[in-house]
Amino acid sequence: MNIEEKIKRMAEQRILDVRKLTKVGDSYFLRIPKSWITWHCVEIEGDYYFRLEVDGDRLIFSPINLDDIEAVSIKEKK
C-alpha cells in the first residue's frame, strides 16, 4: 500500500486524527463534529463562533473565553 492509499484509509477510519478537507469553490472546509460545536462554540442567532489560533504549522481550535470578551473595549470608527 502506497502513502496516498494509507492516508486515505487513515482519514476514512480517523486513525491518528487524520481528516479529509472538502473543496468548496476556491476554499476548503473541515467537518467539525456537531457535538464539539454544541459544547464548545458560542451560538448567536444561529451562527457559531470559536477561537482559531495559528501556532507555526498548527491550527488550534478552542472555545471563546467569555471573561476575556467582557474585558474588551471596542471603539467605533468615525
PDB file with SEQRES, HELIX, SHEET and CRYST1 records, atoms N, CA, C and O in Angstrom:
SEQRES   1 A   78  MET ASN ILE GLU GLU LYS ILE LYS ARG MET ALA GLU GLN          
SEQRES   2 A   78  ARG ILE LEU ASP VAL ARG LYS LEU THR LYS VAL GLY ASP          
SEQRES   3 A   78  SER TYR PHE LEU ARG ILE PRO LYS SER TRP ILE THR TRP          
SEQRES   4 A   78  HIS CYS VAL GLU ILE GLU GLY ASP TYR TYR PHE ARG LEU          
SEQRES   5 A   78  GLU VAL ASP GLY ASP ARG LEU ILE PHE SER PRO ILE ASN          
SEQRES   6 A   78  LEU ASP ASP ILE GLU ALA VAL SER ILE LYS GLU LYS LYS          
HELIX    1 AA1 ILE A    3  GLN A   13  1                                  11    
HELIX    2 AA2 ILE A   15  ASP A   17  5                                   3    
HELIX    3 AA3 LYS A   34  HIS A   40  1                                   7    
HELIX    4 AA4 LEU A   66  GLU A   70  1                                   5    
SHEET    1 AA1 2 THR A  22  VAL A  24  0                                        
SHEET    2 AA1 2 SER A  27  PHE A  29 -1                                        
SHEET    1 AA2 2 VAL A  42  ILE A  44  0                                        
SHEET    2 AA2 2 ASP A  47  TYR A  49 -1                                        
SHEET    1 AA3 2 ARG A  51  ASP A  55  0                                        
SHEET    2 AA3 2 ARG A  58  SER A  62 -1                                        
CRYST1    1.000    1.000    1.000  90.00  90.00  90.00 P 1           1          
ATOM      1  N   MET A   1       0.853  -1.178   0.000  1.00  0.00           N  
ATOM      2  CA  MET A   1       0.000   0.000   0.000  1.00  0.00           C  
ATOM      3  C   MET A   1       0.900   1.243   0.000  1.00  0.00           C  
ATOM      4  O   MET A   1       1.788   1.370   0.843  1.00  0.00           O  
ATOM      5  N   ASN A   2       0.663   2.166  -0.960  1.00  0.00           N  
ATOM      6  CA  ASN A   2       1.499   3.366  -1.017  1.00  0.00           C  
ATOM      7  C   ASN A   2       1.020   4.419  -0.017  1.00  0.00           C  
ATOM      8  O   ASN A   2      -0.017   4.245   0.624  1.00  0.00           O  
ATOM      9  N   ILE A   3       1.769   5.499   0.111  1.00  0.00           N  
ATOM     10  CA  ILE A   3       1.494   6.521   1.132  1.00  0.00           C  
ATOM     11  C   ILE A   3       0.132   7.181   0.929  1.00  0.00           C  
ATOM     12  O   ILE A   3      -0.580   7.437   1.900  1.00  0.00           O  
ATOM     13  N   GLU A   4      -0.242   7.462  -0.338  1.00  0.00           N  
ATOM     14  CA  GLU A   4      -1.536   8.092  -0.609  1.00  0.00           C  
ATOM     15  C   GLU A   4      -2.689   7.187  -0.172  1.00  0.00           C  
ATOM     16  O   GLU A   4      -3.664   7.654   0.418  1.00  0.00           O  
ATOM     17  N   GLU A   5      -2.571   5.898  -0.463  1.00  0.00           N  
ATOM     18  CA  GLU A   5      -3.615   4.949  -0.055  1.00  0.00           C  
ATOM     19  C   GLU A   5      -3.709   4.862   1.462  1.00  0.00           C  
ATOM     20  O   GLU A   5      -4.802   4.777   2.022  1.00  0.00           O  
ATOM     21  N   LYS A   6      -2.550   4.882   2.126  1.00  0.00           N  
ATOM     22  CA  LYS A   6      -2.550   4.837   3.588  1.00  0.00           C  
ATOM     23  C   LYS A   6      -3.242   6.057   4.184  1.00  0.00           C  
ATOM     24  O   LYS A   6      -4.047   5.931   5.107  1.00  0.00           O  
ATOM     25  N   ILE A   7      -2.927   7.243   3.652  1.00  0.00           N  
ATOM     26  CA  ILE A   7      -3.532   8.479   4.170  1.00  0.00           C  
ATOM     27  C   ILE A   7      -5.041   8.448   3.963  1.00  0.00           C  
ATOM     28  O   ILE A   7      -5.794   8.785   4.876  1.00  0.00           O  
ATOM     29  N   LYS A   8      -5.494   8.049   2.771  1.00  0.00           N  
ATOM     30  CA  LYS A   8      -6.936   7.971   2.507  1.00  0.00           C  
ATOM     31  C   LYS A   8      -7.614   6.999   3.470  1.00  0.00           C  
ATOM     32  O   LYS A   8      -8.678   7.304   4.009  1.00  0.00           O  
ATOM     33  N   ARG A   9      -7.019   5.857   3.684  1.00  0.00           N  
ATOM     34  CA  ARG A   9      -7.584   4.856   4.583  1.00  0.00           C  
ATOM     35  C   ARG A   9      -7.601   5.365   6.022  1.00  0.00           C  
ATOM     36  O   ARG A   9      -8.563   5.141   6.757  1.00  0.00           O  
ATOM     37  N   MET A  10      -6.529   6.050   6.416  1.00  0.00           N  
ATOM     38  CA  MET A  10      -6.469   6.609   7.773  1.00  0.00           C  
ATOM     39  C   MET A  10      -7.547   7.659   7.983  1.00  0.00           C  
ATOM     40  O   MET A  10      -8.147   7.721   9.056  1.00  0.00           O  
ATOM     41  N   ALA A  11      -7.804   8.494   6.964  1.00  0.00           N  
ATOM     42  CA  ALA A  11      -8.841   9.513   7.068  1.00  0.00           C  
ATOM     43  C   ALA A  11     -10.218   8.858   7.179  1.00  0.00           C  
ATOM     44  O   ALA A  11     -11.051   9.285   7.979  1.00  0.00           O  
ATOM     45  N   GLU A  12     -10.451   7.827   6.379  1.00  0.00           N  
ATOM     46  CA  GLU A  12     -11.739   7.139   6.427  1.00  0.00           C  
ATOM     47  C   GLU A  12     -11.998   6.548   7.809  1.00  0.00           C  
ATOM     48  O   GLU A  12     -13.127   6.574   8.299  1.00  0.00           O  
ATOM     49  N   GLN A  13     -10.959   6.020   8.428  1.00  0.00           N  
ATOM     50  CA  GLN A  13     -11.096   5.360   9.729  1.00  0.00           C  
ATOM     51  C   GLN A  13     -10.708   6.270  10.896  1.00  0.00           C  
ATOM     52  O   GLN A  13     -10.724   5.849  12.053  1.00  0.00           O  
ATOM     53  N   ARG A  14     -10.360   7.519  10.581  1.00  0.00           N  
ATOM     54  CA  ARG A  14      -9.959   8.528  11.571  1.00  0.00           C  
ATOM     55  C   ARG A  14      -8.839   8.040  12.478  1.00  0.00           C  
ATOM     56  O   ARG A  14      -8.866   8.242  13.692  1.00  0.00           O  
ATOM     57  N   ILE A  15      -7.865   7.401  11.870  1.00  0.00           N  
ATOM     58  CA  ILE A  15      -6.686   6.933  12.597  1.00  0.00           C  
ATOM     59  C   ILE A  15      -5.725   8.108  12.760  1.00  0.00           C  
ATOM     60  O   ILE A  15      -5.485   8.842  11.802  1.00  0.00           O  
ATOM     61  N   LEU A  16      -5.173   8.294  13.955  1.00  0.00           N  
ATOM     62  CA  LEU A  16      -4.255   9.392  14.278  1.00  0.00           C  
ATOM     63  C   LEU A  16      -4.849  10.755  13.945  1.00  0.00           C  
ATOM     64  O   LEU A  16      -4.118  11.691  13.621  1.00  0.00           O  
ATOM     65  N   ASP A  17      -6.173  10.867  14.024  1.00  0.00           N  
ATOM     66  CA  ASP A  17      -6.891  12.134  13.786  1.00  0.00           C  
ATOM     67  C   ASP A  17      -6.692  12.689  12.388  1.00  0.00           C  
ATOM     68  O   ASP A  17      -6.833  13.896  12.188  1.00  0.00           O  
ATOM     69  N   VAL A  18      -6.368  11.849  11.414  1.00  0.00           N  
ATOM     70  CA  VAL A  18      -6.233  12.299  10.029  1.00  0.00           C  
ATOM     71  C   VAL A  18      -7.633  12.611   9.498  1.00  0.00           C  
ATOM     72  O   VAL A  18      -8.543  11.794   9.633  1.00  0.00           O  
ATOM     73  N   ARG A  19      -7.806  13.779   8.901  1.00  0.00           N  
ATOM     74  CA  ARG A  19      -9.105  14.213   8.365  1.00  0.00           C  
ATOM     75  C   ARG A  19      -8.950  14.639   6.914  1.00  0.00           C  
ATOM     76  O   ARG A  19      -7.873  15.056   6.488  1.00  0.00           O  
ATOM     77  N   LYS A  20     -10.024  14.533   6.170  1.00  0.00           N  
ATOM     78  CA  LYS A  20     -10.047  14.955   4.774  1.00  0.00           C  
ATOM     79  C   LYS A  20     -10.657  16.354   4.693  1.00  0.00           C  
ATOM     80  O   LYS A  20     -11.685  16.625   5.315  1.00  0.00           O  
ATOM     81  N   LEU A  21     -10.023  17.240   3.925  1.00  0.00           N  
ATOM     82  CA  LEU A  21     -10.587  18.554   3.647  1.00  0.00           C  
ATOM     83  C   LEU A  21     -11.480  18.439   2.425  1.00  0.00           C  
ATOM     84  O   LEU A  21     -11.180  17.687   1.497  1.00  0.00           O  
ATOM     85  N   THR A  22     -12.581  19.188   2.425  1.00  0.00           N  
ATOM     86  CA  THR A  22     -13.523  19.159   1.315  1.00  0.00           C  
ATOM     87  C   THR A  22     -13.446  20.479   0.566  1.00  0.00           C  
ATOM     88  O   THR A  22     -13.525  21.545   1.178  1.00  0.00           O  
ATOM     89  N   LYS A  23     -13.291  20.420  -0.753  1.00  0.00           N  
ATOM     90  CA  LYS A  23     -13.167  21.628  -1.574  1.00  0.00           C  
ATOM     91  C   LYS A  23     -14.536  22.258  -1.798  1.00  0.00           C  
ATOM     92  O   LYS A  23     -15.503  21.581  -2.148  1.00  0.00           O  
ATOM     93  N   VAL A  24     -14.594  23.575  -1.587  1.00  0.00           N  
ATOM     94  CA  VAL A  24     -15.793  24.377  -1.843  1.00  0.00           C  
ATOM     95  C   VAL A  24     -15.317  25.633  -2.565  1.00  0.00           C  
ATOM     96  O   VAL A  24     -14.736  26.520  -1.940  1.00  0.00           O  
ATOM     97  N   GLY A  25     -15.558  25.720  -3.884  1.00  0.00           N  
ATOM     98  CA  GLY A  25     -15.078  26.858  -4.665  1.00  0.00           C  
ATOM     99  C   GLY A  25     -13.557  26.904  -4.625  1.00  0.00           C  
ATOM    100  O   GLY A  25     -12.886  25.920  -4.935  1.00  0.00           O  
ATOM    101  N   ASP A  26     -13.013  28.075  -4.234  1.00  0.00           N  
ATOM    102  CA  ASP A  26     -11.559  28.235  -4.130  1.00  0.00           C  
ATOM    103  C   ASP A  26     -11.054  27.989  -2.711  1.00  0.00           C  
ATOM    104  O   ASP A  26      -9.916  28.330  -2.387  1.00  0.00           O  
ATOM    105  N   SER A  27     -11.897  27.398  -1.865  1.00  0.00           N  
ATOM    106  CA  SER A  27     -11.529  27.167  -0.467  1.00  0.00           C  
ATOM    107  C   SER A  27     -11.751  25.706  -0.094  1.00  0.00           C  
ATOM    108  O   SER A  27     -12.232  24.906  -0.896  1.00  0.00           O  
ATOM    109  N   TYR A  28     -11.393  25.386   1.124  1.00  0.00           N  
ATOM    110  CA  TYR A  28     -11.617  24.057   1.681  1.00  0.00           C  
ATOM    111  C   TYR A  28     -12.305  24.203   3.023  1.00  0.00           C  
ATOM    112  O   TYR A  28     -12.141  25.213   3.706  1.00  0.00           O  
ATOM    113  N   PHE A  29     -13.078  23.192   3.401  1.00  0.00           N  
ATOM    114  CA  PHE A  29     -13.651  23.226   4.729  1.00  0.00           C  
ATOM    115  C   PHE A  29     -13.367  21.925   5.449  1.00  0.00           C  
ATOM    116  O   PHE A  29     -13.138  20.884   4.832  1.00  0.00           O  
ATOM    117  N   LEU A  30     -13.388  22.007   6.755  1.00  0.00           N  
ATOM    118  CA  LEU A  30     -13.120  20.876   7.618  1.00  0.00           C  
ATOM    119  C   LEU A  30     -14.403  20.569   8.374  1.00  0.00           C  
ATOM    120  O   LEU A  30     -14.969  21.446   9.027  1.00  0.00           O  
ATOM    121  N   ARG A  31     -14.852  19.345   8.287  1.00  0.00           N  
ATOM    122  CA  ARG A  31     -16.058  18.951   9.009  1.00  0.00           C  
ATOM    123  C   ARG A  31     -15.718  18.829  10.491  1.00  0.00           C  
ATOM    124  O   ARG A  31     -14.822  18.080  10.879  1.00  0.00           O  
ATOM    125  N   ILE A  32     -16.442  19.571  11.298  1.00  0.00           N  
ATOM    126  CA  ILE A  32     -16.256  19.542  12.744  1.00  0.00           C  
ATOM    127  C   ILE A  32     -17.489  18.876  13.342  1.00  0.00           C  
ATOM    128  O   ILE A  32     -18.611  19.253  13.005  1.00  0.00           O  
ATOM    129  N   PRO A  33     -17.306  17.898  14.217  1.00  0.00           N  
ATOM    130  CA  PRO A  33     -18.463  17.208  14.788  1.00  0.00           C  
ATOM    131  C   PRO A  33     -19.423  18.169  15.491  1.00  0.00           C  
ATOM    132  O   PRO A  33     -19.000  19.063  16.224  1.00  0.00           O  
ATOM    133  N   LYS A  34     -20.720  17.971  15.257  1.00  0.00           N  
ATOM    134  CA  LYS A  34     -21.736  18.837  15.847  1.00  0.00           C  
ATOM    135  C   LYS A  34     -21.660  18.830  17.370  1.00  0.00           C  
ATOM    136  O   LYS A  34     -21.920  19.849  18.009  1.00  0.00           O  
ATOM    137  N   SER A  35     -21.307  17.695  17.948  1.00  0.00           N  
ATOM    138  CA  SER A  35     -21.202  17.630  19.412  1.00  0.00           C  
ATOM    139  C   SER A  35     -20.133  18.601  19.927  1.00  0.00           C  
ATOM    140  O   SER A  35     -20.320  19.221  20.974  1.00  0.00           O  
ATOM    141  N   TRP A  36     -19.000  18.740  19.194  1.00  0.00           N  
ATOM    142  CA  TRP A  36     -17.962  19.683  19.617  1.00  0.00           C  
ATOM    143  C   TRP A  36     -18.482  21.106  19.503  1.00  0.00           C  
ATOM    144  O   TRP A  36     -18.262  21.930  20.391  1.00  0.00           O  
ATOM    145  N   ILE A  37     -19.174  21.391  18.404  1.00  0.00           N  
ATOM    146  CA  ILE A  37     -19.753  22.725  18.194  1.00  0.00           C  
ATOM    147  C   ILE A  37     -20.727  23.060  19.321  1.00  0.00           C  
ATOM    148  O   ILE A  37     -20.683  24.154  19.883  1.00  0.00           O  
ATOM    149  N   THR A  38     -21.599  22.118  19.646  1.00  0.00           N  
ATOM    150  CA  THR A  38     -22.610  22.331  20.687  1.00  0.00           C  
ATOM    151  C   THR A  38     -21.968  22.630  22.040  1.00  0.00           C  
ATOM    152  O   THR A  38     -22.424  23.515  22.764  1.00  0.00           O  
ATOM    153  N   TRP A  39     -20.921  21.902  22.376  1.00  0.00           N  
ATOM    154  CA  TRP A  39     -20.300  22.045  23.691  1.00  0.00           C  
ATOM    155  C   TRP A  39     -19.311  23.201  23.783  1.00  0.00           C  
ATOM    156  O   TRP A  39     -19.143  23.770  24.862  1.00  0.00           O  
ATOM    157  N   HIS A  40     -18.654  23.563  22.690  1.00  0.00           N  
ATOM    158  CA  HIS A  40     -17.514  24.489  22.789  1.00  0.00           C  
ATOM    159  C   HIS A  40     -17.663  25.815  22.047  1.00  0.00           C  
ATOM    160  O   HIS A  40     -16.815  26.694  22.203  1.00  0.00           O  
ATOM    161  N   CYS A  41     -18.701  25.980  21.257  1.00  0.00           N  
ATOM    162  CA  CYS A  41     -18.851  27.227  20.499  1.00  0.00           C  
ATOM    163  C   CYS A  41     -19.927  28.105  21.118  1.00  0.00           C  
ATOM    164  O   CYS A  41     -20.814  27.628  21.826  1.00  0.00           O  
ATOM    165  N   VAL A  42     -19.829  29.387  20.838  1.00  0.00           N  
ATOM    166  CA  VAL A  42     -20.841  30.344  21.257  1.00  0.00           C  
ATOM    167  C   VAL A  42     -21.812  30.499  20.093  1.00  0.00           C  
ATOM    168  O   VAL A  42     -21.402  30.804  18.973  1.00  0.00           O  
ATOM    169  N   GLU A  43     -23.103  30.289  20.359  1.00  0.00           N  
ATOM    170  CA  GLU A  43     -24.128  30.393  19.311  1.00  0.00           C  
ATOM    171  C   GLU A  43     -24.823  31.746  19.441  1.00  0.00           C  
ATOM    172  O   GLU A  43     -25.318  32.101  20.511  1.00  0.00           O  
ATOM    173  N   ILE A  44     -24.854  32.492  18.343  1.00  0.00           N  
ATOM    174  CA  ILE A  44     -25.528  33.794  18.296  1.00  0.00           C  
ATOM    175  C   ILE A  44     -26.362  33.828  17.030  1.00  0.00           C  
ATOM    176  O   ILE A  44     -25.821  33.809  15.924  1.00  0.00           O  
ATOM    177  N   GLU A  45     -27.677  33.880  17.186  1.00  0.00           N  
ATOM    178  CA  GLU A  45     -28.612  33.967  16.062  1.00  0.00           C  
ATOM    179  C   GLU A  45     -28.350  32.889  15.003  1.00  0.00           C  
ATOM    180  O   GLU A  45     -28.409  33.171  13.807  1.00  0.00           O  
ATOM    181  N   GLY A  46     -28.065  31.670  15.435  1.00  0.00           N  
ATOM    182  CA  GLY A  46     -27.874  30.559  14.516  1.00  0.00           C  
ATOM    183  C   GLY A  46     -26.469  30.410  13.943  1.00  0.00           C  
ATOM    184  O   GLY A  46     -26.192  29.442  13.234  1.00  0.00           O  
ATOM    185  N   ASP A  47     -25.575  31.358  14.241  1.00  0.00           N  
ATOM    186  CA  ASP A  47     -24.178  31.262  13.813  1.00  0.00           C  
ATOM    187  C   ASP A  47     -23.338  30.829  15.006  1.00  0.00           C  
ATOM    188  O   ASP A  47     -23.672  31.132  16.152  1.00  0.00           O  
ATOM    189  N   TYR A  48     -22.236  30.113  14.734  1.00  0.00           N  
ATOM    190  CA  TYR A  48     -21.374  29.605  15.795  1.00  0.00           C  
ATOM    191  C   TYR A  48     -20.002  30.250  15.708  1.00  0.00           C  
ATOM    192  O   TYR A  48     -19.464  30.452  14.619  1.00  0.00           O  
ATOM    193  N   TYR A  49     -19.440  30.573  16.871  1.00  0.00           N  
ATOM    194  CA  TYR A  49     -18.153  31.262  16.950  1.00  0.00           C  
ATOM    195  C   TYR A  49     -17.201  30.499  17.862  1.00  0.00           C  
ATOM    196  O   TYR A  49     -17.623  29.916  18.861  1.00  0.00           O  
ATOM    197  N   PHE A  50     -15.906  30.504  17.512  1.00  0.00           N  
ATOM    198  CA  PHE A  50     -14.863  29.861  18.301  1.00  0.00           C  
ATOM    199  C   PHE A  50     -13.565  30.594  18.049  1.00  0.00           C  
ATOM    200  O   PHE A  50     -13.501  31.475  17.192  1.00  0.00           O  
ATOM    201  N   ARG A  51     -12.527  30.237  18.790  1.00  0.00           N  
ATOM    202  CA  ARG A  51     -11.196  30.825  18.582  1.00  0.00           C  
ATOM    203  C   ARG A  51     -10.407  29.947  17.638  1.00  0.00           C  
ATOM    204  O   ARG A  51     -10.499  28.721  17.690  1.00  0.00           O  
ATOM    205  N   LEU A  52      -9.634  30.576  16.777  1.00  0.00           N  
ATOM    206  CA  LEU A  52      -8.732  29.863  15.884  1.00  0.00           C  
ATOM    207  C   LEU A  52      -7.373  30.546  15.966  1.00  0.00           C  
ATOM    208  O   LEU A  52      -7.232  31.711  15.592  1.00  0.00           O  
ATOM    209  N   GLU A  53      -6.373  29.817  16.456  1.00  0.00           N  
ATOM    210  CA  GLU A  53      -5.024  30.344  16.570  1.00  0.00           C  
ATOM    211  C   GLU A  53      -4.117  29.609  15.590  1.00  0.00           C  
ATOM    212  O   GLU A  53      -4.314  28.425  15.316  1.00  0.00           O  
ATOM    213  N   VAL A  54      -3.136  30.312  15.072  1.00  0.00           N  
ATOM    214  CA  VAL A  54      -2.118  29.697  14.229  1.00  0.00           C  
ATOM    215  C   VAL A  54      -0.832  29.699  15.031  1.00  0.00           C  
ATOM    216  O   VAL A  54      -0.334  30.753  15.426  1.00  0.00           O  
ATOM    217  N   ASP A  55      -0.300  28.513  15.268  1.00  0.00           N  
ATOM    218  CA  ASP A  55       0.926  28.361  16.033  1.00  0.00           C  
ATOM    219  C   ASP A  55       1.920  27.609  15.154  1.00  0.00           C  
ATOM    220  O   ASP A  55       1.954  26.378  15.155  1.00  0.00           O  
ATOM    221  N   GLY A  56       2.727  28.357  14.404  1.00  0.00           N  
ATOM    222  CA  GLY A  56       3.660  27.734  13.466  1.00  0.00           C  
ATOM    223  C   GLY A  56       2.891  27.002  12.381  1.00  0.00           C  
ATOM    224  O   GLY A  56       2.193  27.632  11.586  1.00  0.00           O  
ATOM    225  N   ASP A  57       3.008  25.688  12.337  1.00  0.00           N  
ATOM    226  CA  ASP A  57       2.301  24.913  11.319  1.00  0.00           C  
ATOM    227  C   ASP A  57       1.062  24.222  11.885  1.00  0.00           C  
ATOM    228  O   ASP A  57       0.573  23.251  11.307  1.00  0.00           O  
ATOM    229  N   ARG A  58       0.555  24.718  13.013  1.00  0.00           N  
ATOM    230  CA  ARG A  58      -0.623  24.123  13.649  1.00  0.00           C  
ATOM    231  C   ARG A  58      -1.772  25.116  13.711  1.00  0.00           C  
ATOM    232  O   ARG A  58      -1.570  26.304  13.960  1.00  0.00           O  
ATOM    233  N   LEU A  59      -2.982  24.613  13.479  1.00  0.00           N  
ATOM    234  CA  LEU A  59      -4.199  25.381  13.721  1.00  0.00           C  
ATOM    235  C   LEU A  59      -4.799  24.869  15.018  1.00  0.00           C  
ATOM    236  O   LEU A  59      -4.948  23.661  15.203  1.00  0.00           O  
ATOM    237  N   ILE A  60      -5.143  25.782  15.918  1.00  0.00           N  
ATOM    238  CA  ILE A  60      -5.678  25.391  17.219  1.00  0.00           C  
ATOM    239  C   ILE A  60      -7.084  25.969  17.363  1.00  0.00           C  
ATOM    240  O   ILE A  60      -7.261  27.183  17.460  1.00  0.00           O  
ATOM    241  N   PHE A  61      -8.080  25.084  17.376  1.00  0.00           N  
ATOM    242  CA  PHE A  61      -9.466  25.466  17.586  1.00  0.00           C  
ATOM    243  C   PHE A  61      -9.742  25.387  19.081  1.00  0.00           C  
ATOM    244  O   PHE A  61      -9.383  24.401  19.725  1.00  0.00           O  
ATOM    245  N   SER A  62     -10.375  26.412  19.637  1.00  0.00           N  
ATOM    246  CA  SER A  62     -10.695  26.367  21.063  1.00  0.00           C  
ATOM    247  C   SER A  62     -11.927  27.224  21.348  1.00  0.00           C  
ATOM    248  O   SER A  62     -12.294  28.088  20.551  1.00  0.00           O  
ATOM    249  N   PRO A  63     -12.563  26.973  22.501  1.00  0.00           N  
ATOM    250  CA  PRO A  63     -13.717  27.787  22.882  1.00  0.00           C  
ATOM    251  C   PRO A  63     -13.299  29.235  23.154  1.00  0.00           C  
ATOM    252  O   PRO A  63     -12.140  29.510  23.463  1.00  0.00           O  
ATOM    253  N   ILE A  64     -14.245  30.141  23.035  1.00  0.00           N  
ATOM    254  CA  ILE A  64     -14.018  31.547  23.372  1.00  0.00           C  
ATOM    255  C   ILE A  64     -14.165  31.694  24.880  1.00  0.00           C  
ATOM    256  O   ILE A  64     -15.138  31.215  25.462  1.00  0.00           O  
ATOM    257  N   ASN A  65     -13.208  32.351  25.509  1.00  0.00           N  
ATOM    258  CA  ASN A  65     -13.305  32.629  26.933  1.00  0.00           C  
ATOM    259  C   ASN A  65     -14.153  33.899  27.093  1.00  0.00           C  
ATOM    260  O   ASN A  65     -13.697  35.001  26.788  1.00  0.00           O  
ATOM    261  N   LEU A  66     -15.374  33.734  27.569  1.00  0.00           N  
ATOM    262  CA  LEU A  66     -16.296  34.867  27.653  1.00  0.00           C  
ATOM    263  C   LEU A  66     -15.803  35.947  28.608  1.00  0.00           C  
ATOM    264  O   LEU A  66     -16.132  37.119  28.419  1.00  0.00           O  
ATOM    265  N   ASP A  67     -15.024  35.590  29.627  1.00  0.00           N  
ATOM    266  CA  ASP A  67     -14.454  36.596  30.536  1.00  0.00           C  
ATOM    267  C   ASP A  67     -13.491  37.515  29.788  1.00  0.00           C  
ATOM    268  O   ASP A  67     -13.445  38.715  30.059  1.00  0.00           O  
ATOM    269  N   ASP A  68     -12.720  36.959  28.848  1.00  0.00           N  
ATOM    270  CA  ASP A  68     -11.810  37.777  28.038  1.00  0.00           C  
ATOM    271  C   ASP A  68     -12.597  38.751  27.169  1.00  0.00           C  
ATOM    272  O   ASP A  68     -12.190  39.901  27.007  1.00  0.00           O  
ATOM    273  N   ILE A  69     -13.709  38.308  26.614  1.00  0.00           N  
ATOM    274  CA  ILE A  69     -14.532  39.156  25.749  1.00  0.00           C  
ATOM    275  C   ILE A  69     -15.120  40.323  26.547  1.00  0.00           C  
ATOM    276  O   ILE A  69     -15.164  41.451  26.057  1.00  0.00           O  
ATOM    277  N   GLU A  70     -15.567  40.054  27.765  1.00  0.00           N  
ATOM    278  CA  GLU A  70     -16.148  41.112  28.603  1.00  0.00           C  
ATOM    279  C   GLU A  70     -15.135  42.222  28.864  1.00  0.00           C  
ATOM    280  O   GLU A  70     -15.515  43.384  29.009  1.00  0.00           O  
ATOM    281  N   ALA A  71     -13.848  41.874  28.926  1.00  0.00           N  
ATOM    282  CA  ALA A  71     -12.803  42.853  29.230  1.00  0.00           C  
ATOM    283  C   ALA A  71     -12.412  43.697  28.015  1.00  0.00           C  
ATOM    284  O   ALA A  71     -11.684  44.678  28.163  1.00  0.00           O  
ATOM    285  N   VAL A  72     -12.881  43.334  26.822  1.00  0.00           N  
ATOM    286  CA  VAL A  72     -12.507  44.045  25.600  1.00  0.00           C  
ATOM    287  C   VAL A  72     -13.380  45.282  25.432  1.00  0.00           C  
ATOM    288  O   VAL A  72     -14.589  45.241  25.658  1.00  0.00           O  
ATOM    289  N   SER A  73     -12.749  46.380  25.031  1.00  0.00           N  
ATOM    290  CA  SER A  73     -13.457  47.614  24.724  1.00  0.00           C  
ATOM    291  C   SER A  73     -13.317  47.885  23.234  1.00  0.00           C  
ATOM    292  O   SER A  73     -12.201  47.945  22.717  1.00  0.00           O  
ATOM    293  N   ILE A  74     -14.444  48.050  22.535  1.00  0.00           N  
ATOM    294  CA  ILE A  74     -14.414  48.265  21.095  1.00  0.00           C  
ATOM    295  C   ILE A  74     -14.916  49.666  20.796  1.00  0.00           C  
ATOM    296  O   ILE A  74     -16.011  50.046  21.209  1.00  0.00           O  
ATOM    297  N   LYS A  75     -14.099  50.437  20.068  1.00  0.00           N  
ATOM    298  CA  LYS A  75     -14.486  51.795  19.688  1.00  0.00           C  
ATOM    299  C   LYS A  75     -14.917  51.769  18.239  1.00  0.00           C  
ATOM    300  O   LYS A  75     -14.272  51.125  17.412  1.00  0.00           O  
ATOM    301  N   GLU A  76     -15.995  52.456  17.917  1.00  0.00           N  
ATOM    302  CA  GLU A  76     -16.466  52.524  16.541  1.00  0.00           C  
ATOM    303  C   GLU A  76     -15.677  53.561  15.770  1.00  0.00           C  
ATOM    304  O   GLU A  76     -15.298  54.598  16.313  1.00  0.00           O  
ATOM    305  N   LYS A  77     -15.427  53.271  14.475  1.00  0.00           N  
ATOM    306  CA  LYS A  77     -14.720  54.222  13.617  1.00  0.00           C  
ATOM    307  C   LYS A  77     -15.635  55.397  13.312  1.00  0.00           C  
ATOM    308  O   LYS A  77     -16.853  55.248  13.212  1.00  0.00           O  
ATOM    309  N   LYS A  78     -15.027  56.559  13.167  1.00  0.00           N  
ATOM    310  CA  LYS A  78     -15.801  57.756  12.825  1.00  0.00           C  
ATOM    311  C   LYS A  78     -15.405  58.241  11.478  1.00  0.00           C  
ATOM    312  O   LYS A  78     -15.940  59.242  11.000  1.00  0.00           O  
TER     313      LYS A  78                                                      
END                                                                             
